[in-house]
Amino acid sequence: MRLTVHVKDAHKETQIKKNADGQEKKITRLMTTLSFSGVEESDLQTILSSIQENKQGTPVKHYFSNEKTPGLARVRANKQQ
């Protein structure tokens, strides 16, 4: 299963990237949603406590979902005959 955790007071990460013109631009990322794949329900408390220990934020809400590969269509394509 996949575990998705929403956090508050998330750590801000600032990166410097160059655009096509060669100019530098600062980008600030705020990771408020964390996702873990291949998780069992018994691992929940360990993961939630490790999020706080690593100072990634305070878990607010979490839920389990079926393991699905991101980017693949969820709807069956119509076959033309």
N, CA, C and O atoms as a GROMACS GRO file, in nm:
protein
  324
    1MET      N    1   0.083  -0.119   0.000
    1MET     CA    2   0.000   0.000   0.000
    1MET      C    3   0.087   0.125   0.000
    1MET      O    4   0.207   0.121   0.028
    2ARG      N    5   0.023   0.233  -0.032
    2ARG     CA    6   0.092   0.362  -0.031
    2ARG      C    7   0.034   0.445   0.083
    2ARG      O    8  -0.087   0.447   0.105
    3LEU      N    9   0.122   0.512   0.156
    3LEU     CA   10   0.081   0.599   0.266
    3LEU      C   11   0.106   0.744   0.225
    3LEU      O   12   0.215   0.779   0.181
    4THR      N   13   0.004   0.826   0.239
    4THR     CA   14   0.016   0.970   0.212
    4THR      C   15  -0.004   1.044   0.344
    4THR      O   16  -0.102   1.021   0.415
    5VAL      N   17   0.090   1.133   0.376
    5VAL     CA   18   0.085   1.207   0.501
    5VAL      C   19   0.088   1.356   0.469
    5VAL      O   20   0.175   1.403   0.396
    6HIS      N   21  -0.008   1.431   0.525
    6HIS     CA   22  -0.011   1.576   0.512
    6HIS      C   23   0.047   1.634   0.641
    6HIS      O   24   0.011   1.592   0.750
    7VAL      N   25   0.138   1.731   0.627
    7VAL     CA   26   0.205   1.789   0.743
    7VAL      C   27   0.185   1.940   0.748
    7VAL      O   28   0.162   2.003   0.645
    8LYS      N   29   0.195   1.996   0.868
    8LYS     CA   30   0.195   2.142   0.883
    8LYS      C   31   0.332   2.180   0.938
    8LYS      O   32   0.406   2.094   0.985
    9ASP      N   33   0.366   2.306   0.931
    9ASP     CA   34   0.498   2.356   0.972
    9ASP      C   35   0.609   2.284   0.897
    9ASP      O   36   0.711   2.247   0.955
   10ALA      N   37   0.587   2.264   0.767
   10ALA     CA   38   0.684   2.192   0.685
   10ALA      C   39   0.811   2.274   0.664
   10ALA      O   40   0.808   2.397   0.670
   11HIS      N   41   0.920   2.205   0.641
   11HIS     CA   42   1.050   2.267   0.620
   11HIS      C   43   1.054   2.329   0.479
   11HIS      O   44   1.019   2.264   0.381
   12LYS      N   45   1.098   2.455   0.471
   12LYS     CA   46   1.113   2.522   0.342
   12LYS      C   47   1.250   2.492   0.286
   12LYS      O   48   1.350   2.494   0.359
   13GLU      N   49   1.256   2.465   0.158
   13GLU     CA   50   1.381   2.435   0.090
   13GLU      C   51   1.399   2.534  -0.024
   13GLU      O   52   1.311   2.546  -0.110
   14THR      N   53   1.511   2.603  -0.027
   14THR     CA   54   1.537   2.702  -0.131
   14THR      C   55   1.646   2.650  -0.223
   14THR      O   56   1.752   2.607  -0.178
   15GLN      N   57   1.618   2.653  -0.353
   15GLN     CA   58   1.713   2.609  -0.454
   15GLN      C   59   1.736   2.722  -0.553
   15GLN      O   60   1.649   2.806  -0.575
   16ILE      N   61   1.853   2.722  -0.612
   16ILE     CA   62   1.885   2.820  -0.716
   16ILE      C   63   1.894   2.745  -0.848
   16ILE      O   64   1.972   2.651  -0.862
   17LYS      N   65   1.814   2.787  -0.945
   17LYS     CA   66   1.813   2.723  -1.076
   17LYS      C   67   1.841   2.828  -1.182
   17LYS      O   68   1.812   2.946  -1.165
   18LYS      N   69   1.898   2.781  -1.292
   18LYS     CA   70   1.925   2.870  -1.405
   18LYS      C   71   1.823   2.843  -1.513
   18LYS      O   72   1.791   2.728  -1.543
   19ASN      N   73   1.772   2.952  -1.572
   19ASN     CA   74   1.677   2.935  -1.682
   19ASN      C   75   1.753   2.930  -1.814
   19ASN      O   76   1.876   2.926  -1.814
   20ALA      N   77   1.683   2.928  -1.924
   20ALA     CA   78   1.744   2.914  -2.056
   20ALA      C   79   1.837   3.031  -2.089
   20ALA      O   80   1.932   3.015  -2.166
   21ASP      N   81   1.810   3.149  -2.033
   21ASP     CA   82   1.892   3.267  -2.060
   21ASP      C   83   2.018   3.270  -1.975
   21ASP      O   84   2.105   3.355  -1.996
   22GLY      N   85   2.030   3.179  -1.880
   22GLY     CA   86   2.147   3.175  -1.793
   22GLY      C   87   2.132   3.256  -1.666
   22GLY      O   88   2.226   3.266  -1.586
   23GLN      N   89   2.014   3.315  -1.646
   23GLN     CA   90   1.990   3.392  -1.525
   23GLN      C   91   1.953   3.298  -1.411
   23GLN      O   92   1.887   3.196  -1.432
   24GLU      N   93   1.998   3.332  -1.291
   24GLU     CA   94   1.968   3.250  -1.175
   24GLU      C   95   1.834   3.292  -1.113
   24GLU      O   96   1.800   3.411  -1.110
   25LYS      N   97   1.761   3.194  -1.065
   25LYS     CA   98   1.631   3.220  -1.006
   25LYS      C   99   1.618   3.136  -0.880
   25LYS      O  100   1.649   3.017  -0.882
   26LYS      N  101   1.573   3.198  -0.771
   26LYS     CA  102   1.552   3.125  -0.647
   26LYS      C  103   1.413   3.062  -0.646
   26LYS      O  104   1.314   3.128  -0.676
   27ILE      N  105   1.408   2.934  -0.611
   27ILE     CA  106   1.282   2.862  -0.603
   27ILE      C  107   1.268   2.808  -0.462
   27ILE      O  108   1.358   2.740  -0.412
   28THR      N  109   1.156   2.838  -0.397
   28THR     CA  110   1.130   2.788  -0.262
   28THR      C  111   1.025   2.679  -0.271
   28THR      O  112   0.917   2.700  -0.325
   29ARG      N  113   1.059   2.562  -0.216
   29ARG     CA  114   0.968   2.448  -0.215
   29ARG      C  115   0.921   2.423  -0.072
   29ARG      O  116   1.000   2.428   0.022
   30LEU      N  117   0.794   2.398  -0.058
   30LEU     CA  118   0.734   2.369   0.072
   30LEU      C  119   0.669   2.231   0.061
   30LEU      O  120   0.565   2.216  -0.004
   31MET      N  121   0.730   2.131   0.124
   31MET     CA  122   0.685   1.993   0.112
   31MET      C  123   0.578   1.966   0.218
   31MET      O  124   0.610   1.928   0.331
   32THR      N  125   0.450   1.984   0.183
   32THR     CA  126   0.342   1.964   0.278
   32THR      C  127   0.275   1.828   0.264
   32THR      O  128   0.198   1.788   0.351
   33THR      N  129   0.305   1.756   0.156
   33THR     CA  130   0.249   1.624   0.135
   33THR      C  131   0.363   1.527   0.110
   33THR      O  132   0.443   1.546   0.019
   34LEU      N  133   0.369   1.422   0.192
   34LEU     CA  134   0.473   1.321   0.180
   34LEU      C  135   0.408   1.189   0.142
   34LEU      O  136   0.299   1.158   0.190
   35SER      N  137   0.473   1.111   0.056
   35SER     CA  138   0.418   0.985   0.010
   35SER      C  139   0.521   0.874   0.030
   35SER      O  140   0.639   0.893   0.001
   36PHE      N  141   0.475   0.760   0.079
   36PHE     CA  142   0.562   0.645   0.104
   36PHE      C  143   0.501   0.524   0.036
   36PHE      O  144   0.383   0.495   0.056
   37SER      N  145   0.578   0.452  -0.045
   37SER     CA  146   0.529   0.335  -0.117
   37SER      C  147   0.573   0.207  -0.049
   37SER      O  148   0.675   0.204   0.019
   38GLY      N  149   0.495   0.102  -0.068
   38GLY     CA  150   0.529  -0.029  -0.013
   38GLY      C  151   0.523  -0.035   0.138
   38GLY      O  152   0.610  -0.096   0.200
   39VAL      N  153   0.424   0.028   0.197
   39VAL     CA  154   0.413   0.040   0.343
   39VAL      C  155   0.305  -0.054   0.395
   39VAL      O  156   0.201  -0.071   0.332
   40GLU      N  157   0.329  -0.114   0.508
   40GLU     CA  158   0.228  -0.194   0.577
   40GLU      C  159   0.163  -0.107   0.685
   40GLU      O  160   0.222  -0.009   0.730
   41GLU      N  161   0.043  -0.143   0.727
   41GLU     CA  162  -0.027  -0.064   0.828
   41GLU      C  163   0.047  -0.065   0.962
   41GLU      O  164   0.033   0.028   1.041
   42SER      N  165   0.125  -0.169   0.987
   42SER     CA  166   0.199  -0.178   1.113
   42SER      C  167   0.316  -0.078   1.118
   42SER      O  168   0.368  -0.051   1.226
   43ASP      N  169   0.356  -0.024   1.002
   43ASP     CA  170   0.468   0.071   0.996
   43ASP      C  171   0.423   0.215   1.021
   43ASP      O  172   0.507   0.305   1.024
   44LEU      N  173   0.294   0.239   1.039
   44LEU     CA  174   0.241   0.375   1.047
   44LEU      C  175   0.304   0.458   1.157
   44LEU      O  176   0.354   0.568   1.130
   45GLN      N  177   0.305   0.410   1.280
   45GLN     CA  178   0.358   0.489   1.392
   45GLN      C  179   0.506   0.517   1.377
   45GLN      O  180   0.553   0.624   1.415
   46THR      N  181   0.581   0.422   1.322
   46THR     CA  182   0.724   0.442   1.300
   46THR      C  183   0.748   0.554   1.199
   46THR      O  184   0.837   0.638   1.219
   47ILE      N  185   0.670   0.556   1.093
   47ILE     CA  186   0.686   0.658   0.989
   47ILE      C  187   0.645   0.795   1.041
   47ILE      O  188   0.715   0.894   1.017
   48LEU      N  189   0.534   0.802   1.114
   48LEU     CA  190   0.488   0.932   1.167
   48LEU      C  191   0.589   0.989   1.266
   48LEU      O  192   0.613   1.110   1.266
   49SER      N  193   0.647   0.904   1.350
   49SER     CA  194   0.746   0.956   1.445
   49SER      C  195   0.875   0.996   1.375
   49SER      O  196   0.941   1.090   1.418
   50SER      N  197   0.913   0.925   1.267
   50SER     CA  198   1.036   0.961   1.195
   50SER      C  199   1.020   1.094   1.122
   50SER      O  200   1.119   1.165   1.103
   51ILE      N  201   0.899   1.128   1.081
   51ILE     CA  202   0.874   1.257   1.015
   51ILE      C  203   0.903   1.370   1.113
   51ILE      O  204   0.965   1.470   1.077
   52GLN      N  205   0.857   1.355   1.236
   52GLN     CA  206   0.883   1.459   1.337
   52GLN      C  207   1.029   1.462   1.378
   52GLN      O  208   1.084   1.570   1.400
   53GLU      N  209   1.093   1.346   1.389
   53GLU     CA  210   1.235   1.342   1.428
   53GLU      C  211   1.323   1.405   1.322
   53GLU      O  212   1.424   1.468   1.356
   54ASN      N  213   1.288   1.389   1.196
   54ASN     CA  214   1.367   1.446   1.086
   54ASN      C  215   1.330   1.591   1.059
   54ASN      O  216   1.383   1.652   0.965
   55LYS      N  217   1.240   1.648   1.140
   55LYS     CA  218   1.198   1.787   1.128
   55LYS      C  219   1.140   1.820   0.991
   55LYS      O  220   1.168   1.926   0.934
   56GLN      N  221   1.060   1.727   0.938
   56GLN     CA  222   0.992   1.750   0.811
   56GLN      C  223   0.856   1.814   0.830
   56GLN      O  224   0.791   1.852   0.732
   57GLY      N  225   0.811   1.827   0.955
   57GLY     CA  226   0.683   1.888   0.985
   57GLY      C  227   0.608   1.807   1.088
   57GLY      O  228   0.657   1.706   1.139
   58THR      N  229   0.487   1.853   1.118
   58THR     CA  230   0.401   1.784   1.214
   58THR      C  231   0.288   1.716   1.137
   58THR      O  232   0.210   1.785   1.071
   59PRO      N  233   0.276   1.583   1.144
   59PRO     CA  234   0.169   1.514   1.071
   59PRO      C  235   0.032   1.560   1.117
   59PRO      O  236   0.003   1.565   1.237
   60VAL      N  237  -0.053   1.593   1.021
   60VAL     CA  238  -0.188   1.639   1.050
   60VAL      C  239  -0.290   1.532   1.010
   60VAL      O  240  -0.381   1.500   1.087
   61LYS      N  241  -0.273   1.477   0.891
   61LYS     CA  242  -0.368   1.381   0.837
   61LYS      C  243  -0.291   1.277   0.759
   61LYS      O  244  -0.190   1.309   0.696
   62HIS      N  245  -0.337   1.152   0.761
   62HIS     CA  246  -0.274   1.048   0.682
   62HIS      C  247  -0.379   0.950   0.634
   62HIS      O  248  -0.486   0.937   0.694
   63TYR      N  249  -0.349   0.882   0.523
   63TYR     CA  250  -0.440   0.779   0.472
   63TYR      C  251  -0.362   0.680   0.387
   63TYR      O  252  -0.259   0.713   0.330
   64PHE      N  253  -0.415   0.558   0.380
   64PHE     CA  254  -0.358   0.453   0.298
   64PHE      C  255  -0.438   0.444   0.168
   64PHE      O  256  -0.557   0.473   0.166
   65SER      N  257  -0.371   0.405   0.060
   65SER     CA  258  -0.439   0.384  -0.066
   65SER      C  259  -0.371   0.268  -0.138
   65SER      O  260  -0.260   0.228  -0.103
   66ASN      N  261  -0.438   0.216  -0.238
   66ASN     CA  262  -0.379   0.107  -0.316
   66ASN      C  263  -0.258   0.157  -0.392
   66ASN      O  264  -0.253   0.274  -0.431
   67GLU      N  265  -0.164   0.071  -0.413
   67GLU     CA  266  -0.040   0.106  -0.484
   67GLU      C  267  -0.072   0.122  -0.632
   67GLU      O  268  -0.107   0.025  -0.698
   68LYS      N  269  -0.061   0.243  -0.684
   68LYS     CA  270  -0.083   0.270  -0.826
   68LYS      C  271   0.038   0.342  -0.880
   68LYS      O  272   0.096   0.426  -0.812
   69THR      N  273   0.076   0.310  -1.000
   69THR     CA  274   0.190   0.374  -1.062
   69THR      C  275   0.150   0.513  -1.110
   69THR      O  276   0.057   0.525  -1.190
   70PRO      N  277   0.218   0.619  -1.064
   70PRO     CA  278   0.183   0.755  -1.107
   70PRO      C  279   0.203   0.772  -1.257
   70PRO      O  280   0.298   0.719  -1.315
   71GLY      N  281   0.115   0.846  -1.320
   71GLY     CA  282   0.130   0.879  -1.461
   71GLY      C  283   0.059   0.785  -1.555
   71GLY      O  284   0.054   0.812  -1.675
   72LEU      N  285   0.005   0.675  -1.506
   72LEU     CA  286  -0.067   0.584  -1.594
   72LEU      C  287  -0.216   0.615  -1.588
   72LEU      O  288  -0.268   0.656  -1.485
   73ALA      N  289  -0.283   0.595  -1.702
   73ALA     CA  290  -0.426   0.622  -1.710
   73ALA      C  291  -0.502   0.527  -1.618
   73ALA      O  292  -0.471   0.409  -1.611
   74ARG      N  293  -0.601   0.579  -1.550
   74ARG     CA  294  -0.681   0.500  -1.459
   74ARG      C  295  -0.807   0.444  -1.528
   74ARG      O  296  -0.877   0.360  -1.473
   75VAL      N  297  -0.833   0.493  -1.650
   75VAL     CA  298  -0.953   0.455  -1.724
   75VAL      C  299  -0.912   0.369  -1.842
   75VAL      O  300  -0.812   0.397  -1.908
   76ARG      N  301  -0.989   0.266  -1.868
   76ARG     CA  302  -0.960   0.178  -1.981
   76ARG      C  303  -0.984   0.254  -2.112
   76ARG      O  304  -1.085   0.322  -2.128
   77ALA      N  305  -0.892   0.242  -2.204
   77ALA     CA  306  -0.904   0.309  -2.333
   77ALA      C  307  -1.006   0.236  -2.420
   77ALA      O  308  -1.014   0.113  -2.413
   78ASN      N  309  -1.081   0.308  -2.501
   78ASN     CA  310  -1.177   0.247  -2.592
   78ASN      C  311  -1.103   0.185  -2.709
   78ASN      O  312  -1.016   0.248  -2.770
   79LYS      N  313  -1.138   0.061  -2.741
   79LYS     CA  314  -1.074  -0.006  -2.855
   79LYS      C  315  -1.163   0.011  -2.977
   79LYS      O  316  -1.284  -0.013  -2.971
   80GLN      N  317  -1.102   0.053  -3.087
   80GLN     CA  318  -1.176   0.068  -3.212
   80GLN      C  319  -1.157  -0.058  -3.295
   80GLN      O  320  -1.046  -0.111  -3.305
   81GLN      N  321  -1.265  -0.104  -3.355
   81GLN     CA  322  -1.257  -0.227  -3.436
   81GLN      C  323  -1.276  -0.196  -3.580
   81GLN      O  324  -1.272  -0.287  -3.664
   0.00000   0.00000   0.00000
